[in-house]
Amino acid sequence: MLPATDGATPSADRFAALDALRRRVAIQSCAVAGERVKARRVLFSLDLPAIDLRTALDNFERAIVEHDDRPVVAARRLRCLAVLDGIVGG
């Protein structure tokens, strides 16, 4: 897990973890349980309000698992990326 910090701003380690998560979401084409666990560990270690991101990730992965149309999967992927960018950008 990532170390906790006193402030609400993500540390360099957290930025790196968020960046890695963002890269995985950007190329993700299937739902893999192990990757889901890694993503949740990153989120729970952030000490940031990440409920929107968890919801966006759940919706995105559900769209993949349920074989939704490509536009639906793409829209949900973009939502995840937008929430991640919002966290990183403050």
N, C-alpha and C positions, 0 to 999 in steps of 0.2 A: 504494500500500500504506500501511497505517497504521504510524506510528512505533512502534518497540519501546520497552518500558519495562523497568526493572530488576526491579520487583515482580511478583508473580503476580496482583495485582488489576488488572482492566481499567481503562484510563484513560477519560476522558470521550469521546474519539474512538472508543474500542473499544465503549463502552456504546452510543454512537450507531449504530455499525455493526451491533452485535448486535440493537439495537432494530429497525433497518431490515430485517435478515434475518428477525426474528421476524414483523414485519408482512407480509413477502412470503410466508412459510410459511403464515400464518393465512388468507390469501386465495387461495393458489395452487390453481389448478384444472387446470393442464396443465404438463407438463415442457418447459421452454424451455432450450436449451443455453446461451444467453447468461446467463441467470439462474443457472444451475448454476455457470458459471465465476465470476460475481461472488460467489456464496456461498462457493466454495472459496477465493477470494482473501481474503475476510474471515477465514475459519477459519485459513488458513496464516499470517496476519499477527498472530494473537492472542497467540502465545507461551503459550497455555494448552492443557492436554490436552483436545483436542476430538474424539478418536476416536469417542466415543459419539455425538456430534452428526453427524459425517460418516456413520456407519453409519445413524443415524436418518434423515438426509436421503436417503441412497441407498435405503433401504427405502421411504420415503414416495414418492419419485419413481418408483421401480419399480412401486409399486402404481398410480400414476396411468397410467404408460405401458402397463401390462398390463391396464388397465381392470378392476381388482379391484372388488369390491362396495363401495358407499359406506361401509358400516361399517368395512371394512378400511382404506380410505383415511383415514377420519376418525380411526381409532385410531392410525394411523401419523403423522398430522398432530399429534395430541395428544402423541405420544411426542417428536416434534421440539420442540414448544413446551415440554414439561416439561424437556427437556435444556437448551434455551436459558435457561429460567427458572433452572435450577440453576446455570448458568455465571454469569449476571448476579447471582444472589443469593449466590453464593460457596459 
